[in-house]
């Protein structure tokens, strides 16, 4: 499980970078983050025998629809480029794969912290070796020039996903994933409050759908 997760994570980093190069962040991020919970729910049912109540599944679908609406229904962002759509969907599939694998792996390990630490230790090996041999100078120059950003970004990212893996050891994968991806809405709120970005009608609709999905899961799931 651990090796499979490491390999899939490294392919995910490639498709993620391609998605960001092909389209705007505001377009591709809600797309693959919105699609992932649906795929994870299906994967958990197939590979882990994890079946959720009808109300919970409907709640997850509503949350996903709200998140993806930021990409697919926003007139302000324009139509997403076909390449960005393709790379975004590929990224969604990989997110689903590594989440289900990590859910199974952390449960089988019997020690959440050990699994998390070994995953992070091995994860850097493939991409680190590739960068070391193919783009060593650019990599080192970037690390020197952006040391603070890399350090705190790495800590934040590792802590966030470490908490997700721990949550996967405690609860249903589809449910954990759908609640995790509501961070897209929190990011939109932060952008509106701190960066003075317009919240806009579509963000209000998306936030409303996400809230409705969470209420449905909590009340009837």
C-alpha positions in Angstrom: 0.0 0.0 0.0 2.8 2.4 1.0 4.8 2.0 -2.2 1.6 2.2 -4.4 0.7 5.4 -2.7 4.2 6.9 -3.2 4.1 6.1 -6.9 0.6 7.5 -7.4 1.4 10.6 -5.5 4.4 11.3 -7.8 2.3 10.9 -10.9 -0.3 13.1 -9.3 2.3 15.9 -8.9 3.0 15.7 -12.6 -0.7 15.9 -13.7 -1.3 18.6 -11.1 1.5 20.8 -12.5 0.2 20.2 -16.1 -3.4 21.2 -15.0 -2.1 24.4 -13.5 -0.1 25.2 -16.6 -3.1 24.5 -18.8 -5.7 26.6 -17.0 -6.2 29.2 -14.2 -6.0 28.1 -10.6 -9.5 29.3 -10.0 -10.7 26.9 -12.8 -8.8 23.7 -12.3 -8.6 23.6 -8.4 -12.4 23.4 -7.8 -12.8 21.0 -10.6 -10.5 18.2 -9.4 -11.2 18.9 -5.8 -14.9 18.7 -6.4 -14.8 15.5 -8.5 -12.6 13.6 -6.1 -15.1 12.9 -3.3 -17.5 11.2 -5.8 -14.7 8.9 -7.1 -13.4 8.2 -3.6 -16.9 7.2 -2.5 -17.1 4.8 -5.4 -13.6 3.5 -4.8 -14.2 2.9 -1.1 -17.3 0.9 -1.9 -15.5 -1.3 -4.4 -12.2 -1.8 -2.6 -13.1 -1.4 1.1 -16.7 -2.5 1.1 -17.6 0.9 2.6 -21.2 1.6 1.8 -22.8 4.9 2.9 -26.4 5.8 3.5 -28.4 7.3 0.7 -28.6 10.6 2.4 -24.8 10.7 2.9 -24.2 9.9 -0.8 -26.7 12.6 -1.8 -24.9 15.0 0.5 -21.5 14.2 -1.0 -22.9 14.7 -4.5 -24.3 18.1 -3.5 -21.0 19.1 -2.0 -19.2 18.0 -5.2 -21.6 19.8 -7.4 -21.2 23.0 -5.4 -17.4 22.9 -5.7 -17.4 22.0 -9.4 -19.9 24.8 -10.2 -17.1 27.3 -9.5 -15.4 26.0 -12.6 -18.2 24.8 -14.9 -20.8 27.5 -14.3 -18.7 30.6 -13.6 -19.1 33.3 -16.4 -16.4 35.4 -14.8 -13.7 32.7 -15.3 -14.8 31.9 -18.8 -14.8 28.4 -20.4 -12.1 26.1 -19.1 -9.5 25.1 -21.8 -9.9 21.5 -23.0 -6.3 20.7 -21.9 -7.0 22.0 -18.4 -10.2 20.0 -18.3 -8.4 16.8 -19.3 -5.5 17.3 -16.8 -7.9 18.3 -14.1 -10.0 15.1 -14.5 -6.8 13.0 -14.6 -5.8 14.6 -11.3 -9.2 13.9 -9.8 -8.8 10.2 -10.6 -5.3 10.1 -9.0 -6.5 11.9 -5.9 -9.2 9.2 -5.6 -6.6 6.4 -6.1 -4.1 7.6 -3.5 -6.9 8.5 -1.0 -8.4 5.1 -1.1 -5.0 3.4 -1.0 -3.9 5.6 2.0 -7.3 4.8 3.7 -6.7 1.1 3.4 -3.0 1.4 4.2 -3.4 3.4 7.4 -6.1 1.0 8.7 -3.9 -2.0 7.9 -0.8 -0.5 9.5 -2.3 -0.3 13.0 -0.3 2.9 13.6 -1.4 6.1 11.9 1.6 8.1 12.8 4.0 5.5 11.6 2.2 5.2 8.2 2.1 9.0 7.8 5.8 9.4 8.6 7.0 6.6 6.3 4.8 7.9 3.5 6.3 11.4 3.7 9.8 10.0 3.9 9.5 7.8 0.8 7.3 10.2 -1.2 10.2 12.6 -2.0 12.5 9.9 -3.3 11.1 9.5 -6.9 10.5 13.1 -7.7 13.7 14.1 -5.7 15.9 11.8 -7.8 14.3 13.0 -11.0 14.9 16.7 -10.1 18.4 15.9 -8.9 19.5 14.4 -12.2 17.5 16.5 -14.7 17.0 19.9 -13.1 19.5 20.1 -10.3 20.6 23.7 -10.8 17.0 25.1 -11.2 15.9 23.1 -8.2 18.7 24.3 -5.9 18.3 27.9 -7.1 14.6 27.8 -6.4 15.1 26.3 -3.0 17.7 29.0 -2.1 15.5 31.8 -3.4 12.3 30.6 -1.8 13.5 28.8 1.3 10.9 30.3 3.7 8.0 29.7 1.3 9.1 26.1 0.7 9.6 25.4 4.4 6.3 26.8 5.6 4.4 25.5 2.6 5.8 22.0 3.1 4.9 22.1 6.8 1.4 23.2 6.1 0.8 20.7 3.3 2.3 17.8 5.2 0.3 18.6 8.4 -2.9 19.0 6.4 -2.6 15.7 4.6 -1.3 13.9 7.7 -4.5 14.9 9.4 -6.5 13.7 6.5 -4.8 10.3 6.7 -5.5 10.1 10.4 -9.2 11.0 9.7 -9.3 8.2 7.1 -8.4 5.7 9.9 -11.4 6.8 11.8 -14.2 7.4 9.3 -15.6 6.7 5.9 -13.3 7.7 3.1 -16.0 9.4 1.0 -17.2 11.4 3.9 -13.7 12.5 5.0 -12.9 13.5 1.5 -16.0 15.5 0.9 -15.5 17.5 4.1 -11.9 18.0 3.3 -12.7 19.6 -0.1 -14.9 22.2 1.5 -11.6 24.0 2.0 -12.2 25.4 -1.5 -15.1 27.5 -0.1 -13.0 28.6 2.9 -10.3 29.7 0.4 -12.9 31.7 -1.5 -14.1 33.4 1.7 -10.5 34.2 2.7 -9.8 35.6 -0.7 -12.8 37.8 -0.4 -12.1 39.1 3.1 -8.3 39.4 3.0 -7.5 39.9 -0.7 -10.7 41.9 -1.5 -11.7 39.6 -4.3 -15.4 39.8 -5.2 -17.3 36.9 -3.7 -19.8 36.9 -6.5 -23.0 35.1 -7.2 -21.4 31.8 -8.2 -19.4 31.6 -5.0 -22.6 32.3 -3.0 -24.3 29.4 -4.9 -21.4 27.1 -4.4 -21.1 27.9 -0.7 -24.9 27.3 -0.3 -24.7 23.9 -2.0 -21.7 22.9 0.2 -23.6 24.0 3.3 -26.7 22.1 2.2 -24.7 18.9 1.6 -23.0 19.1 5.0 -26.4 19.7 6.7 -27.9 16.7 4.9 -25.0 14.4 5.9 -25.2 15.6 9.5 -29.0 15.4 9.8 -29.8 12.3 7.9 -26.5 10.5 7.2 
